Amino acid sequence: MRDYKKYDTWKISHELVKEIYIISENFPKSELFGLTSQIRRAAVSIPTNIAEGCGRSTDKEFARFIEISIGSTNETEYLLFLSCDLGFTSEDKIAALNATLNLTRQKLIQLRKKLLNNN
């Protein structure tokens, strides 16, 4: 079984989740069960699926969970964009998060390719 904590992609996405929790603390309380909850769940899904995939027995199964993580990076990116458009946060605050999301997505894509090429 793989150790998810050894993957740079997991480490980066874990730090991203913590940052999103900090930023979303300032969202309106009326969004607690809306955008705040959704953006946190989308972000948490990235490292969670990496961790879950590490527990799978084949590279192909692991690659499927990596695909889900890639989808979650896209969802998180959109929700950050929406939160900015709604005035809940600023472009400056999400710029670094978007850079981290892009790095995470690139690393996930590379990992997925590597896993599928092993089969």
Protein Blocks (a to p, Z undefined) as FASTA:
>chain_A
ZZfklpmklmmmmmmmmmmmmmmmmpcfklmmmmmmmmmmmmmmmmmmmmmmmmpmbfkl
mmmmmmmmmmmmmmmmmmmmmmmmnopacfklmmmmmmmmmmmmmmmmmmmmmmmmmZZ
